[in-house]
């Protein structure tokens, strides 16, 4: 694998080295088991990363909505109070 990727990078690591097997030592069943294990682990990692990202996005959106409410709520209250008092 190319070592251009450091653990702190946000880039997706890419396998660039070719691995040649002189003679396959795995049976078809063993190869299928290895493939299933890799698939399972990749899906678990993807799920974990998506959950983390979802939590981060949720926190950002919550903060933005709270900030907008803080900014807009005083004007909204003022408008409603003025409309209510002008009717009486």
C-alpha positions in Angstrom: 0.0 0.0 0.0 1.2 3.4 -0.8 2.3 5.2 2.4 1.2 8.7 1.3 -1.7 8.5 3.6 -1.2 9.5 7.3 -3.8 8.6 10.0 -4.9 12.2 10.4 -5.6 12.7 6.7 -9.2 13.1 5.6 -8.4 11.4 2.2 -9.6 7.9 1.6 -6.6 5.5 1.5 -6.1 3.8 -1.8 -4.3 0.5 -2.4 -1.7 1.0 -5.1 0.6 -1.9 -4.8 -0.1 -5.1 -6.7 0.1 -8.3 -4.7 0.8 -11.4 -6.7 0.2 -14.9 -5.4 2.2 -17.6 -6.9 -0.3 -20.3 -6.0 -3.6 -19.7 -4.3 -3.6 -21.4 -1.0 -7.2 -20.7 -0.2 -10.0 -23.0 -1.2 -13.1 -21.5 -2.8 -14.9 -21.8 0.6 -12.1 -20.1 2.5 -12.0 -17.3 -0.1 -15.7 -16.8 0.2 -15.4 -16.7 4.0 -12.6 -14.1 3.8 -14.7 -12.0 1.4 -17.7 -12.2 3.7 -15.6 -11.1 6.7 -14.1 -8.2 4.8 -17.6 -7.1 3.6 -18.9 -7.4 7.2 -16.1 -5.3 8.6 -16.3 -2.7 5.9 -20.1 -2.3 6.4 -19.6 -2.1 10.2 -17.0 0.6 9.8 -19.1 2.5 7.3 -22.1 2.3 9.7 -19.9 3.6 12.6 -18.6 6.5 10.5 -22.1 7.4 9.2 -23.4 7.5 12.8 -20.6 9.8 13.9 -21.1 12.1 10.9 -24.8 12.1 11.5 -24.3 13.1 15.1 -22.0 15.9 14.1 -24.4 17.2 11.4 -27.3 17.0 14.0 -25.3 19.1 16.5 -24.5 21.7 13.8 -28.1 22.0 12.7 -29.3 22.2 16.3 -26.9 25.1 16.9 -28.0 26.9 13.7 -31.7 26.6 14.5 -31.1 27.8 18.1 -29.1 30.8 16.9 -31.8 31.7 14.4 -34.5 31.4 17.1 -32.5 33.6 19.4 -32.2 36.2 16.7 -35.8 36.1 15.4 -37.8 35.4 18.6 -37.6 39.0 20.1 -38.9 40.5 16.8 -41.7 37.9 16.6 -42.7 38.6 20.2 -42.6 42.3 19.7 -44.8 42.0 16.5 -47.4 39.8 18.2 -47.5 42.1 21.3 -48.0 45.2 19.1 -50.7 43.6 17.0 -52.5 42.4 20.2 -52.3 45.8 21.9 -53.4 47.7 18.8 -56.6 45.8 18.6 -57.7 46.7 22.1 
